């Protein structure tokens, strides 16, 4: 799918939209950029944190596999003014603009921002979150990272990437655990979090998930919550 832009001298320029028009349309209809900008404090910016986030979403879903610093190149042949905002050009989406946006989101709290924005969108669309499902997965990473350090040596807020239980059957590689909670019928994510460390024992993961479930219940009114067997003790309760 393409769009043709006609200039003042009646010149035609062809830009690619493809499936990104649908993604951008959903972001605009949901007000993703505006909801983020309402929450994240930011100095005066040409590209707001919310708009930079939408740009990164489009880049990630562009099926190009390009690194973040190549985002500007990704948008060169795409109608940025239609996909994101009229005043934004491809050259505005440089790594400094995107990097400072990520810093601002980190300062606010990535998980907290995601959950808050998701709650607003679901409420605006009348989507119920009475039922929710929690599960986790692991991602294998190649490289040393901070895997040789003990947990108590890791700086506060930094994820400890180390060996542990692997859902993709690669326990010899360093792992990071990500957990997500989705609304039951719509399967729309309402909570996503990269855990700060690998859980080697079922009890540790169960305790952490209990705290997350309490937070989701207060924000999303998720009364009934389901999940995998790790949420439950292995020993049957005494009757």
C-alpha positions in Angstrom: 0.0 0.0 0.0 1.4 3.4 -0.9 0.4 7.0 -0.6 1.1 9.7 -3.1 2.0 13.2 -1.9 1.5 16.1 -4.3 3.7 19.1 -3.7 3.0 22.8 -4.6 4.7 22.3 -8.0 2.5 19.3 -8.7 5.3 16.9 -8.1 4.6 13.4 -7.0 6.5 11.5 -4.3 5.7 7.9 -3.4 5.9 6.8 0.2 5.4 3.3 1.7 2.6 2.7 4.3 2.0 -1.0 4.1 0.5 -2.4 7.3 1.9 0.5 9.4 -1.2 2.6 8.5 -3.3 0.2 10.5 -0.9 0.3 13.5 -0.6 4.1 13.4 -4.4 4.4 13.1 -4.9 2.3 16.2 -2.3 4.3 18.1 -4.1 7.6 17.1 -7.6 6.2 17.9 -6.4 5.0 21.3 -4.5 8.2 22.0 -1.3 6.4 22.9 1.0 9.4 22.4 -1.3 11.8 24.3 -1.8 9.4 27.2 2.0 9.0 27.6 2.6 12.7 27.4 0.0 13.3 30.1 2.0 11.1 32.5 5.6 11.6 31.6 7.3 14.8 32.6 9.4 16.2 29.8 11.2 19.4 28.8 10.1 21.2 25.6 10.7 18.7 22.8 10.1 18.8 19.1 9.2 15.1 19.2 7.3 14.4 22.4 7.9 11.2 24.4 4.6 9.9 23.3 5.3 10.5 19.6 8.8 9.0 20.0 7.2 5.9 21.5 4.7 5.6 18.6 7.7 5.8 16.2 9.5 3.0 18.0 6.3 0.9 18.0 6.0 1.4 14.2 9.7 0.6 13.8 9.4 -2.6 15.9 6.3 -3.7 13.9 7.8 -2.8 10.6 9.2 -6.3 10.1 12.6 -4.8 9.2 14.7 -6.1 12.1 16.6 -2.8 12.2 18.4 -1.6 15.4 16.9 1.4 17.2 19.6 3.8 16.0 18.5 3.1 12.4 14.9 4.3 13.1 15.6 7.5 11.1 16.6 5.5 8.1 13.5 3.3 8.5 11.2 6.3 8.1 13.0 7.9 5.2 10.6 6.4 2.6 7.5 6.5 4.8 4.9 9.3 5.3 5.9 10.3 8.9 3.6 13.3 8.9 0.6 10.9 8.4 1.8 8.1 10.6 2.9 10.1 13.6 2.4 13.9 13.4 2.3 16.6 10.7 5.3 18.5 12.0 7.6 15.5 12.3 10.1 14.4 9.6 12.2 11.3 9.4 15.4 13.2 10.4 13.7 14.2 13.7 13.6 10.6 14.8 17.4 10.3 15.6 18.9 8.3 18.4 19.2 11.2 20.8 15.4 12.0 20.5 14.5 8.4 21.0 17.1 7.8 23.7 16.0 10.7 25.9 12.4 9.5 25.5 13.4 6.1 26.7 15.2 7.7 29.7 12.1 9.7 30.6 9.9 6.5 30.4 12.4 4.7 32.6 12.3 7.4 35.2 8.5 7.2 35.3 8.5 3.4 35.5 8.1 1.3 32.4 5.7 -1.2 33.9 3.7 1.5 35.7 3.3 3.5 32.5 2.3 0.6 30.5 -0.4 -0.5 33.0 -1.7 3.0 33.4 -2.0 3.7 29.7 -3.6 0.2 29.1 -6.2 0.9 31.9 -7.2 4.2 30.3 -7.6 2.7 26.8 -9.5 -0.3 28.0 -11.9 1.9 30.1 -12.4 4.2 27.1 -13.4 1.3 24.9 -15.6 -0.4 27.5 -13.4 -3.6 27.7 -13.8 -5.6 30.9 -10.8 -6.8 32.8 -12.8 -8.8 35.4 -10.9 -11.9 34.3 -7.1 -11.8 33.7 -4.5 -14.4 32.9 -0.8 -14.2 34.0 2.1 -16.1 32.5 5.8 -15.7 31.9 8.4 -16.5 29.3 12.2 -16.5 29.1 14.5 -14.9 26.5 17.9 -16.3 25.9 20.8 -13.8 25.4 24.3 -14.3 24.1 27.0 -12.5 25.9 28.4 -12.0 29.4 26.3 -9.0 30.6 26.3 -8.9 34.4 25.9 -12.7 34.6 29.1 -13.2 36.7 27.9 -10.9 39.5 25.9 -12.0 42.5 22.4 -10.6 43.0 23.5 -8.4 45.8 26.1 -6.8 43.6 23.6 -5.6 41.0 22.7 -1.9 41.1 19.1 -1.2 42.1 16.7 -1.3 39.2 19.1 -3.2 36.9 18.0 -6.6 35.6 20.3 -9.5 36.6 20.8 -11.5 33.4 22.1 -14.9 34.3 21.5 -18.6 33.9 18.4 -20.2 35.2 15.2 -22.0 34.2 14.7 -21.7 30.4 11.4 -22.1 28.7 13.1 -22.3 25.3 15.2 -25.2 26.5 18.5 -23.4 26.5 19.6 -23.4 30.2 23.3 -23.0 29.2 22.5 -19.4 28.0 21.9 -16.3 30.1 18.2 -15.7 30.6 15.8 -12.8 31.3 12.3 -13.5 32.5 9.3 -11.4 31.2 5.8 -11.8 32.6 2.6 -10.5 31.2 -1.0 -10.3 32.3 -3.8 -10.1 29.7 -7.5 -9.4 29.9 -9.2 -12.7 29.5 -11.5 -12.5 26.5 -9.8 -9.7 24.6 -6.3 -11.0 25.3 -5.1 -7.4 25.5 -2.0 -7.0 27.7 -2.7 -5.0 30.9 0.6 -5.6 32.6 4.1 -6.4 31.4 7.3 -6.6 33.4 10.9 -7.8 32.9 11.8 -9.4 36.2 15.0 -8.1 37.9 16.4 -11.6 38.3 16.0 -15.2 37.4 13.8 -17.2 39.8 15.4 -20.5 40.6 12.7 -21.6 43.0 9.0 -21.8 42.5 8.3 -20.1 45.8 10.2 -17.0 44.8 8.2 -16.6 41.6 4.9 -17.3 43.3 5.6 -14.6 45.9 6.4 -12.0 43.3 3.4 -12.8 41.2 1.2 -12.5 44.3 2.4 -8.9 44.6 1.8 -8.2 40.9 -1.7 -9.7 41.0 -2.6 -7.4 43.9 -1.5 -4.4 42.0 -3.4 -5.4 38.9 -6.6 -6.1 40.9 -6.5 -2.6 42.4 -5.9 -0.8 39.0 -7.8 -3.0 36.6 -10.5 -4.5 38.9 -9.3 -8.0 37.8 -11.3 -10.1 40.3 -10.5 -13.5 38.8 -6.9 -14.2 37.9 -5.5 -17.3 36.3 -2.1 -18.5 35.4 0.3 -21.4 35.0 1.0 -24.0 37.7 3.9 -21.9 39.1 1.3 -19.7 40.7 0.2 -22.5 43.0 2.1 -24.5 45.6 3.2 -27.9 44.7 2.0 -29.4 47.9 -1.8 -29.7 48.2 -3.4 -27.6 50.9 -4.2 -29.3 54.2 -7.9 -29.9 54.7 
